[in-house]
Amino acid sequence: MATKRVIGINEKLPLLESLPLSFQHLTAMFGATILVPILIGVDPAIALLMNGIGTLIYILVTRGGIPAYLGSSFAFIAPASLIISSGGGLAHAQSGFIFFGIFFVLISFVVKLWGIRWIDVVMPPAVMGAVVAIIGLELAPVAVRQAGLAPWPTDAGKVVAAFTPDTNTLIVSMFTLAVGIIGIVMFRGFMKVIPILTAVIAGYLLALGMNMVDTAKISEAAWFALPKFGAPVFDLNAIVIIAPACIVVLAEHISHLIVTGKITENDLMKKPGLHRSLLGDGISNIVSGLVGSPPNTTYGENIGVMAITRVYSVWVIGGAALLAIAFSMIGKVSAAISTIPTPVMGGITMLLYGVIAVQGFRMYVEQKVDFSRNRNMVLGALTFVAGISGAGIQIGTVELKGMALAAIVGVVLSLIFWLFDNLGLLNKES
């Protein structure tokens, strides 16, 4: 295959060419997609399995017209962790995951009938950028604690007065972080697509050499093992906590589709259409939520792979999905993933959570948000304060705080300003 050749969306390749290209897509999404379930305490194998099945569902619903891979969404880490840690457990969080899928299905019909202009009214860039940034900022304290740079809170919610970092923890976490940084800024070719995975592997090997890995768990695992499935429990509180993240992922989904369309030089928003893309993603998440997997979303990592390789074949994406399904059933692989030490995760999540936060600020730049306008200044300021101040609102059994509270505050203010604008009540600086 010529290096400059463009492989179209519906073009098939020989198996010997498709297999390594599919494996490349699997590698690109692997590190991030298993990181999400690890962080919220879910079996990574079930996420990998449902990522693969979900991608196949997506390809079917979009009639093979969009080369997109569905991986675990980072937007749900904070709300899912809150639900699980508060005693509800994964089963309760699953009701929120299913709601997310239903939300996308409903929005797909709305988009088919009325388009997408209303999204800018409900959550304009000034709010969206802040909410995305808060996702990373809200998780940052967890990363530094896992990395051994800060103490964990006690049962009373207070940190210990004196804190002495563990040397081995710091060595592993900082080494992992260093490899990740070097990979992002220095790796070339195929390696520059997988700096996160490379860093995790490097940190894992170092931890293994320092006897920080539970190797007995790997040796005791069977070669073939089905992932752990779990039934959902309906929980309105979980749905309310998950709901704000749905809006964030909606904006992310639309952005990914636009970018993919530009890369492939196809207007994917029109054909097969945003409505089909949302419908495929929504159905995938309903199925995932029913069996105990974290929510899926279209993956920027795989979009990057396509941009680099100029291989846009949906058949290659489908091959990656089949490989993911196969890997999810190899018990020793799942066991090895589940034994990744906390310092390794801490080192890499310091980078990842920071990157998530920066994506919010990047949105301000790309959307050219003008903060000299009073409306944007107020929306951004109050959304940030609501999200990172620690403020919380209790409504019955539901507590809104962090990203959830920030999104609600941003949406309410946006709708109020939109109404004032249409009534001619805003001043000229707004």
QUITA-V668460 format. One record per residue. N is the residue number from 1. RES is the residue in one small letter. PSI is psi in whole degrees, 0 to 359 (999 if undefined). Layout:
BEGIN
<<N | RES | PSI> <N | RES | PSI>>
END
This chain:
BEGIN
<<1 | m | 125> <2 | a | 143> <3 | t | 333> <4 | k | 1> <5 | r | 139> <6 | v | 126> <7 | i | 114> <8 | g | 169> <9 | i | 317> <10 | n | 10> <11 | e | 134> <12 | k | 149> <13 | l | 158> <14 | p | 152> <15 | l | 319> <16 | l | 337> <17 | e | 323> <18 | s | 321> <19 | l | 308> <20 | p | 328> <21 | l | 321> <22 | s | 319> <23 | f | 326> <24 | q | 317> <25 | h | 320> <26 | l | 318> <27 | t | 321> <28 | a | 321> <29 | m | 346> <30 | f | 308> <31 | g | 313> <32 | a | 321> <33 | t | 331> <34 | i | 343> <35 | l | 321> <36 | v | 306> <37 | p | 326> <38 | i | 318> <39 | l | 331> <40 | i | 7> <41 | g | 34> <42 | v | 150> <43 | d | 116> <44 | p | 331> <45 | a | 322> <46 | i | 324> <47 | a | 317> <48 | l | 318> <49 | l | 313> <50 | m | 336> <51 | n | 315> <52 | g | 311> <53 | i | 318> <54 | g | 320> <55 | t | 320> <56 | l | 321> <57 | i | 316> <58 | y | 315> <59 | i | 320> <60 | l | 313> <61 | v | 323> <62 | t | 9> <63 | r | 35> <64 | g | 25> <65 | g | 352> <66 | i | 117> <67 | p | 84> <68 | a | 140> <69 | y | 137> <70 | l | 119> <71 | g | 175> <72 | s | 133> <73 | s | 131> <74 | f | 340> <75 | a | 340> <76 | f | 2> <77 | i | 310> <78 | a | 307> <79 | p | 322> <80 | a | 318> <81 | s | 321> <82 | l | 315> <83 | i | 313> <84 | i | 316> <85 | s | 337> <86 | s | 2> <87 | g | 350> <88 | g | 326> <89 | g | 173> <90 | l | 321> <91 | a | 321> <92 | h | 321> <93 | a | 329> <94 | q | 328> <95 | s | 326> <96 | g | 323> <97 | f | 318> <98 | i | 320> <99 | f | 320> <100 | f | 315> <101 | g | 317> <102 | i | 321> <103 | f | 315> <104 | f | 321> <105 | v | 315> <106 | l | 317> <107 | i | 330> <108 | s | 323> <109 | f | 323> <110 | v | 315> <111 | v | 320> <112 | k | 324> <113 | l | 321> <114 | w | 3> <115 | g | 200> <116 | i | 8> <117 | r | 330> <118 | w | 339> <119 | i | 322> <120 | d | 338> <121 | v | 316> <122 | v | 316> <123 | m | 84> <124 | p | 167> <125 | p | 327> <126 | a | 327> <127 | v | 315> <128 | m | 316> <129 | g | 319> <130 | a | 317> <131 | v | 317> <132 | v | 316> <133 | a | 322> <134 | i | 330> <135 | i | 314> <136 | g | 318> <137 | l | 326> <138 | e | 330> <139 | l | 345> <140 | a | 318> <141 | p | 326> <142 | v | 319> <143 | a | 313> <144 | v | 332> <145 | r | 318> <146 | q | 327> <147 | a | 352> <148 | g | 16> <149 | l | 352> <150 | a | 153> <151 | p | 154> <152 | w | 150> <153 | p | 151> <154 | t | 180> <155 | d | 334> <156 | a | 359> <157 | g | 3> <158 | k | 146> <159 | v | 156> <160 | v | 150> <161 | a | 315> <162 | a | 134> <163 | f | 125> <164 | t | 113> <165 | p | 144> <166 | d | 128> <167 | t | 312> <168 | n | 320> <169 | t | 315> <170 | l | 319> <171 | i | 312> <172 | v | 314> <173 | s | 316> <174 | m | 328> <175 | f | 316> <176 | t | 315> <177 | l | 317> <178 | a | 317> <179 | v | 320> <180 | g | 316> <181 | i | 312> <182 | i | 318> <183 | g | 318> <184 | i | 319> <185 | v | 346> <186 | m | 332> <187 | f | 149> <188 | r | 167> <189 | g | 218> <190 | f | 327> <191 | m | 332> <192 | k | 349> <193 | v | 338> <194 | i | 43> <195 | p | 326> <196 | i | 313> <197 | l | 319> <198 | t | 318> <199 | a | 318> <200 | v | 317> <201 | i | 316> <202 | a | 315> <203 | g | 323> <204 | y | 316> <205 | l | 321> <206 | l | 315> <207 | a | 323> <208 | l | 316> <209 | g | 337> <210 | m | 15> <211 | n | 40> <212 | m | 10> <213 | v | 136> <214 | d | 83> <215 | t | 337> <216 | a | 324> <217 | k | 324> <218 | i | 315> <219 | s | 329> <220 | e | 345> <221 | a | 146> <222 | a | 154> <223 | w | 322> <224 | f | 127> <225 | a | 133> <226 | l | 147> <227 | p | 162> <228 | k | 117> <229 | f | 155> <230 | g | 138> <231 | a | 148> <232 | p | 158> <233 | v | 126> <234 | f | 130> <235 | d | 107> <236 | l | 323> <237 | n | 318> <238 | a | 321> <239 | i | 317> <240 | v | 320> <241 | i | 323> <242 | i | 328> <243 | a | 313> <244 | p | 325> <245 | a | 332> <246 | c | 321> <247 | i | 321> <248 | v | 314> <249 | v | 330> <250 | l | 313> <251 | a | 321> <252 | e | 318> <253 | h | 313> <254 | i | 317> <255 | s | 317> <256 | h | 321> <257 | l | 321> <258 | i | 315> <259 | v | 316> <260 | t | 321> <261 | g | 320> <262 | k | 319> <263 | i | 316> <264 | t | 354> <265 | e | 45> <266 | n | 140> <267 | d | 82> <268 | l | 340> <269 | m | 333> <270 | k | 320> <271 | k | 116> <272 | p | 353> <273 | g | 148> <274 | l | 325> <275 | h | 321> <276 | r | 323> <277 | s | 314> <278 | l | 321> <279 | l | 315> <280 | g | 317> <281 | d | 318> <282 | g | 312> <283 | i | 319> <284 | s | 317> <285 | n | 330> <286 | i | 313> <287 | v | 316> <288 | s | 315> <289 | g | 328> <290 | l | 334> <291 | v | 356> <292 | g | 25> <293 | s | 147> <294 | p | 160> <295 | p | 153> <296 | n | 161> <297 | t | 159> <298 | t | 143> <299 | y | 125> <300 | g | 330> <301 | e | 318> <302 | n | 332> <303 | i | 320> <304 | g | 321> <305 | v | 316> <306 | m | 320> <307 | a | 324> <308 | i | 314> <309 | t | 339> <310 | r | 27> <311 | v | 109> <312 | y | 9> <313 | s | 125> <314 | v | 339> <315 | w | 325> <316 | v | 319> <317 | i | 317> <318 | g | 322> <319 | g | 320> <320 | a | 322> <321 | a | 318> <322 | l | 322> <323 | l | 321> <324 | a | 318> <325 | i | 317> <326 | a | 315> <327 | f | 328> <328 | s | 341> <329 | m | 5> <330 | i | 104> <331 | g | 319> <332 | k | 328> <333 | v | 315> <334 | s | 319> <335 | a | 318> <336 | a | 319> <337 | i | 318> <338 | s | 346> <339 | t | 9> <340 | i | 121> <341 | p | 151> <342 | t | 318> <343 | p | 326> <344 | v | 313> <345 | m | 322> <346 | g | 316> <347 | g | 316> <348 | i | 329> <349 | t | 337> <350 | m | 321> <351 | l | 313> <352 | l | 315> <353 | y | 324> <354 | g | 321> <355 | v | 320> <356 | i | 315> <357 | a | 317> <358 | v | 328> <359 | q | 327> <360 | g | 317> <361 | f | 326> <362 | r | 324> <363 | m | 322> <364 | y | 317> <365 | v | 310> <366 | e | 326> <367 | q | 359> <368 | k | 51> <369 | v | 124> <370 | d | 103> <371 | f | 3> <372 | s | 345> <373 | r | 127> <374 | n | 324> <375 | r | 311> <376 | n | 322> <377 | m | 315> <378 | v | 316> <379 | l | 312> <380 | g | 315> <381 | a | 310> <382 | l | 329> <383 | t | 317> <384 | f | 314> <385 | v | 317> <386 | a | 326> <387 | g | 325> <388 | i | 3> <389 | s | 345> <390 | g | 2> <391 | a | 149> <392 | g | 150> <393 | i | 128> <394 | q | 119> <395 | i | 97> <396 | g | 238> <397 | t | 2> <398 | v | 130> <399 | e | 125> <400 | l | 123> <401 | k | 168> <402 | g | 223> <403 | m | 322> <404 | a | 312> <405 | l | 319> <406 | a | 315> <407 | a | 318> <408 | i | 314> <409 | v | 315> <410 | g | 316> <411 | v | 314> <412 | v | 313> <413 | l | 321> <414 | s | 316> <415 | l | 322> <416 | i | 314> <417 | f | 323> <418 | w | 317> <419 | l | 314> <420 | f | 320> <421 | d | 317> <422 | n | 337> <423 | l | 358> <424 | g | 29> <425 | l | 348> <426 | l | 148> <427 | n | 173> <428 | k | 340> <429 | e | 352> <430 | s | 999>>
END
